[in-house]
Amino acid sequence: MKIVSIKIRNFRCIKTADIFPDRHNVLLGPNNSGKTTVLEALNLLLNPGMSFRSNAIDENDFYQRLYHTEEILRNTHDIKNKKESQKPDDKQPEESPDPTIYIEAVLTNLSTEDETKFSDVLVPWDIENKTVIEETNEGVNPFDNAIMAIRVFFEGWYDNEEDEFSFGTYFLQSNDMARDDCKRFSRDHKRHIGFLIYRDFRALTRPITLDPSNLFAQLIQSQLISPKHFEDVLNAVKGSLDPINTERDFYTVLQDYKSEIEKYLPLSKYESVISFDLTDRTRNQVKTTAQLHINNEQNYIPIQKMGAGTRSLAILSMLTLIMRKRTRGILALEEPETFLFPHAQRRVIDECLNLADQTFITTHSPYILERIPAKGVGRVDLNNDSELIWSPISTENVKQLNLYTNRLKQVHCEALVGRGVIIVEGDSDRIWISGISRIINNKIWKGRMQEALELQGVSIVSADSNGDILKLGDFFNEAGLKVMCVFDRIEDYALVEKVTQKSFPSIFLKYAGLESLLVGEIPINLLKKFLISALYSKSPLKTMTEVVAMTDQQVKSESLRILKENKGSISMHEWFISLLDMNSVPATLANILDIVTQNMAGLINVACISMINYE
């Protein structure tokens, strides 16, 4: 099965959201943009474990905590003044219904087994228009030009009479059906669909038990088994505290207490003793207190007391095993990278993608993002009306640029999980801008305190040509990032015109290339040191005697030649950068960083900036 439509109304930070997901979906975006809320909404609707909870929702789950009509009036009007201003013959408006939390999903890709299971609640889904067909002309079968689907919804409300919050899940076959007329979407139905969710910060500190609401219970249910021999266990624990009960001093206290009680009421018509035992020995208590342990010769440790990485993998392994046994499932993962090494992140996400019918993932890890097909990656954010906007990245740009090649994939993924990106031509430019960024971090430049790009969430991405710079700019701009492009001095006026028409700003340098910039702005004494001592140079270096005999212009010309011959030599460029400090950084590169910082703060409103005129 696959979810093709999600509607969310009045849930937490989301007033309204309409999402049409793909098979594998990654939700990127800033904090408090609604990413986790989307996963939690799916959890309320599809997780069979929620049926065990009586407190699934409370006041904080309603948008702006507005769960009752009186609360809405209190927040939007001064009720007292309103009443005083009304005349006796004023008509009172009819009381509007209380707000409800509403979460809806349409699921397609039904198997023959699914169609049989849900035969009485099937609805026609129009793929092209992305909607359920509500009505057709007389004599026309609504399924003729549609596929079979089921439409389910969660509704949560405040029960004023009982002063408590209630919820239910149902099948919706037409929009005009009242909730009470809809068939219940039961725990058994949800188990058949197989929704699973991973939320590390909630799960990792809890013991893994046999409780029906625990994830391990879903694992054993996926095997169509249940634990047996509970009576044997209960008999075995009977009297297990006898070593304590029979200890002399403790036994004396118990008997004294028994005698005190029997002054007022006999405890039994037979001879009896009182003692402590392990609870009242019921099946439910065994399920909720039995904890999964790791046993070896040295240790006998419950999972929740082990290292964070082990705990994380223990939960993720349950999810993958459940899906492996079911051979289906919809999986929601909230930041699965937490506590895992990069190679473990890759292995886990690959397993999940292979096993799940559909995935919904929030992440800040480029190692996770690089494994996801580009088609399902998108950013979410809330507009001023608290409407969640889902913006998938442009797959057309992905095809044009071949962005997900092995060489570039991780670099672009790191940029996508950040806030902004600088696009330059060539790896050497990327290395130098990054290096200068670190040098001027926490230093004053142009009268402003500067901050390293990586601390601002800004990545530097290199393109192969000026034309690719613009294509990359379009790609990242459509993905919702702040973009700044950097061009060398060019005479291609058609390209300049294209640049000025973009919605993101660009910088034009006065130099024909990075090498000219470096020899023009790095102090002559450091250029001499470069000619004599440059590590990792592919070109022969000069001797001290040769350099002493050179004029400053000759030093610059020779430095330019060696820099061009070492274009892309990352190690050599990093060595050169290590010689610099605030007094020797190329001013143009520092100015670029200052402009980028202002752009991140929303202070840049022009299409192009010429470094010749930058002050």
Residue pairs with C-beta under 8 A, 6 or more apart in sequence:
1 107
1 108
1 109
1 110
1 114
1 193
1 194
1 328
1 330
1 357
1 358
2 23
2 107
2 108
2 109
2 330
2 357
2 358
3 21
3 42
3 105
3 106
3 107
3 330
3 358
4 20
4 21
4 106
4 107
4 108
4 125
4 130
4 149
5 18
5 19
5 20
5 104
5 105
5 106
5 130
5 131
6 17
6 18
6 19
6 20
6 21
6 38
6 41
6 42
6 103
6 104
6 105
7 17
7 18
7 102
7 103
7 104
7 105
8 14
8 16
8 17
8 19
8 37
8 38
8 41
8 102
8 103
8 388
9 15
9 16
9 17
9 100
9 101
9 102
9 103
10 62
10 63
10 66
10 99
10 100
10 101
10 102
11 37
11 40
11 41
11 61
11 62
11 63
11 101
11 102
11 103
12 37
12 40
12 60
12 61
12 62
12 63
13 32
13 34
13 37
13 63
13 382
13 386
14 34
14 37
14 38
14 41
14 63
14 382
14 386
14 387
14 388
15 63
15 385
15 386
15 387
16 385
16 386
16 387
16 388
17 34
17 38
17 387
17 388
17 390
19 38
19 388
19 390
20 130
20 390
21 358
21 360
21 376
22 375
22 376
22 392
23 357
23 358
23 359
23 373
23 376
24 353
24 358
24 359
24 361
24 372
24 373
24 375
24 376
25 358
25 359
25 360
25 361
25 376
25 377
25 378
26 361
26 362
26 363
26 368
26 369
26 372
26 376
26 377
26 378
27 35
27 38
27 39
27 360
27 361
27 362
27 378
27 379
27 380
27 390
28 35
28 362
28 363
28 369
28 377
28 378
28 379
28 380
28 416
28 417
28 479
28 480
29 35
29 379
29 380
29 381
29 480
30 381
30 419
32 382
33 380
33 381
33 382
33 388
34 380
34 381
34 382
34 388
35 362
35 380
36 334
36 362
37 388
38 360
38 380
38 388
39 197
39 199
39 332
39 334
39 360
39 362
41 103
41 154
42 103
42 105
42 195
42 197
42 330
42 332
42 360
43 50
43 195
43 197
43 332
44 50
44 56
44 57
44 101
44 103
44 154
44 156
44 167
45 103
45 104
45 105
45 152
45 153
45 154
45 169
46 105
46 152
46 190
46 193
46 195
46 330
47 190
47 195
47 197
48 187
48 188
48 190
48 191
48 195
48 218
49 212
49 213
49 214
49 215
49 217
49 218
50 56
51 186
51 187
51 190
52 212
52 213
53 213
55 165
56 156
56 167
57 101
57 156
57 165
57 167
58 165
59 65
59 67
59 165
61 101
61 156
62 99
62 101
62 156
63 99
63 386
64 75
65 71
66 72
66 75
66 99
67 98
67 99
67 157
67 158
67 165
68 98
68 99
68 158
68 160
69 95
69 96
69 97
69 98
69 99
72 96
72 99
73 79
86 92
98 157
98 158
98 160
99 157
100 155
100 156
100 157
101 154
101 155
101 156
101 157
101 167
102 153
102 154
102 155
103 153
103 154
103 155
104 151
104 152
104 153
104 154
104 172
105 151
105 152
105 153
106 123
106 125
106 132
106 149
106 150
106 151
107 149
107 150
107 151
107 152
107 193
108 125
108 147
108 148
108 149
109 357
110 118
110 122
110 148
110 149
110 150
114 192
115 122
115 148
117 189
117 192
118 150
118 171
118 189
120 183
121 150
121 171
121 173
121 183
122 148
122 149
122 150
123 132
123 133
123 148
123 149
123 150
123 151
123 172
123 173
124 132
124 133
124 142
124 143
124 146
124 147
124 148
124 149
125 131
125 132
125 133
125 146
125 147
125 148
125 149
126 132
126 133
126 145
126 146
127 146
127 147
132 149
132 151
133 142
133 146
134 174
134 175
135 142
136 142
150 171
151 171
151 172
151 173
152 169
152 170
152 171
152 172
152 185
152 189
153 169
153 170
153 172
153 182
153 185
154 167
154 168
154 169
155 167
155 168
155 169
155 170
155 179
156 165
156 166
156 167
157 165
157 166
157 167
158 164
158 165
158 166
159 165
159 166
168 179
168 184
169 184
169 185
169 186
169 190
170 179
170 182
170 183
170 184
170 185
171 182
171 183
171 184
171 185
172 182
173 182
191 218
191 221
193 330
194 322
194 323
194 326
194 328
194 329
194 330
194 357
195 329
195 330
195 331
195 332
196 215
196 218
196 319
196 322
196 323
196 329
196 330
196 331
196 332
197 331
197 332
197 333
197 334
198 315
198 316
198 319
198 331
198 332
198 333
198 334
198 336
199 334
200 312
200 315
200 334
200 335
200 336
200 338
200 339
201 338
203 215
203 315
204 304
204 308
204 311
204 312
204 315
204 339
205 304
206 304
207 291
207 292
207 302
207 303
207 304
208 214
208 215
208 216
208 291
208 292
208 302
208 303
208 304
208 314
208 318
209 216
209 287
209 288
209 289
209 290
209 291
209 292
210 216
210 217
210 220
210 227
210 286
210 287
210 288
210 290
211 217
211 287
211 288
212 287
215 315
215 318
215 319
216 292
216 318
218 318
218 322
219 318
219 321
219 322
220 226
220 227
222 321
222 322
222 325
222 326
223 325
227 287
230 283
230 286
233 286
234 281
234 282
234 283
234 286
237 277
237 278
237 281
238 277
238 281
239 277
240 277
240 278
241 275
241 276
241 277
241 278
242 275
244 250
244 276
245 251
245 254
245 275
245 276
254 273
254 274
254 275
255 273
255 274
257 274
258 267
258 272
258 273
258 274
261 267
267 274
279 285
279 289
291 302
291 303
291 304
292 302
292 303
292 314
293 300
293 301
293 302
293 303
294 300
294 301
294 302
294 303
294 306
303 310
303 311
303 314
304 311
306 314
308 338
308 339
309 339
309 340
309 341
309 344
311 339
312 336
312 338
312 339
312 340
313 340
313 344
313 348
316 336
316 348
316 352
319 331
319 352
320 348
320 351
320 352
320 355
322 329
323 329
323 331
323 352
323 355
323 356
324 355
328 357
329 355
329 356
329 357
330 356
330 357
330 358
330 359
330 360
331 352
331 355
331 356
331 358
331 359
331 360
332 359
332 360
332 361
333 349
333 352
333 359
333 360
333 361
333 362
333 363
334 362
335 362
335 363
335 364
335 365
336 345
336 348
336 349
336 352
336 361
336 363
336 368
337 345
337 363
337 364
337 365
337 367
337 368
340 348
342 367
345 365
345 367
345 368
346 367
346 368
346 371
349 361
349 368
349 371
349 372
350 371
352 359
353 359
353 371
353 372
361 368
361 372
363 369
363 417
364 417
365 417
366 410
366 413
366 414
366 416
366 417
367 410
367 413
369 377
369 413
369 416
369 417
370 404
370 409
370 410
370 413
374 393
374 395
374 398
374 403
374 404
375 392
375 395
375 398
376 392
377 392
377 393
377 416
377 479
378 390
378 391
378 392
378 393
378 479
379 390
379 391
379 393
379 479
379 480
380 388
380 389
380 390
380 391
381 388
381 389
381 391
381 480
382 388
382 389
383 389
391 478
391 479
391 480
393 416
393 475
393 478
393 479
394 474
394 475
394 478
394 479
397 403
397 471
397 474
397 475
397 478
398 404
398 475
400 471
401 468
401 471
401 472
401 475
402 408
403 409
403 412
403 475
404 412
411 459
411 461
411 462
412 461
414 459
415 421
415 459
415 461
415 476
415 481
416 476
416 479
416 481
418 457
418 458
418 459
418 481
419 456
419 457
419 458
419 481
419 482
419 600
420 456
420 457
420 458
420 459
420 481
420 482
420 483
420 484
420 596
420 599
420 600
421 458
421 459
421 460
421 461
421 476
421 481
421 482
421 483
421 484
422 433
422 453
422 458
422 459
422 460
422 461
422 484
422 485
422 486
422 592
422 596
423 460
423 461
423 462
423 463
423 469
423 472
423 473
423 476
423 483
423 484
423 485
423 486
424 430
424 433
424 460
424 461
424 462
424 463
424 469
424 485
424 486
425 462
425 463
425 464
425 465
425 466
425 468
425 469
425 486
425 487
425 488
426 462
426 463
426 514
426 567
426 568
427 462
427 568
427 570
428 514
428 567
428 568
428 569
428 570
428 573
429 462
429 486
429 514
430 460
430 461
430 462
431 570
431 573
431 574
431 577
432 514
432 518
432 573
432 577
432 586
432 589
433 453
433 460
433 486
433 589
433 592
433 593
434 453
434 454
434 460
435 573
435 574
435 577
435 580
436 577
436 580
436 585
436 586
436 589
436 590
436 593
437 452
437 453
437 454
437 593
438 452
439 577
439 580
439 581
439 582
439 585
440 450
440 452
440 582
440 585
440 590
440 593
441 450
441 451
441 452
441 455
442 449
442 450
442 451
443 449
443 450
443 582
444 450
445 590
445 591
445 593
445 594
446 591
446 594
448 594
448 597
450 590
450 593
450 594
450 597
451 597
453 459
453 460
453 593
453 596
456 597
456 600
458 596
458 600
461 472
461 476
463 469
463 471
463 472
466 487
466 490
466 492
466 495
467 495
469 485
469 486
469 487
470 485
470 495
470 498
470 499
470 502
473 483
473 485
473 502
473 504
473 506
474 502
476 483
477 483
477 502
477 503
477 504
482 504
482 599
482 600
483 504
483 505
484 504
484 505
484 506
484 507
484 595
484 596
484 599
484 604
485 499
485 502
485 504
485 505
485 506
485 507
486 506
486 507
486 509
486 592
487 499
487 506
487 507
487 508
487 509
488 508
488 509
488 511
488 512
488 513
488 514
489 508
489 509
489 510
489 511
489 512
490 496
490 508
496 508
496 608
499 506
499 607
499 608
500 607
500 608
501 607
502 607
505 599
505 604
505 606
505 607
505 608
505 609
506 607
506 608
506 609
507 592
507 595
507 608
507 609
507 611
508 608
508 609
508 610
508 611
509 517
509 588
509 611
510 588
510 610
510 611
510 612
511 517
511 520
511 588
514 563
515 560
515 563
515 564
515 567
516 560
517 586
517 588
517 589
518 559
518 563
518 576
518 586
519 527
519 556
519 559
519 560
519 563
520 556
521 586
521 587
521 588
522 580
522 584
522 586
523 584
524 552
524 555
524 556
526 579
526 580
526 584
527 555
527 556
527 559
528 547
528 550
528 555
529 579
530 559
530 562
530 576
530 579
531 541
531 542
531 547
531 555
531 558
531 559
531 562
532 541
532 542
532 543
532 544
532 547
533 541
534 541
534 562
534 572
534 575
534 576
535 571
535 572
535 575
536 569
536 571
536 572
536 575
537 562
537 566
537 569
537 572
538 565
538 566
538 569
538 572
539 561
539 562
539 565
539 566
541 562
542 558
547 555
550 558
566 572
566 573
588 611
591 611
591 614
592 611
595 604
595 609
595 614
598 604
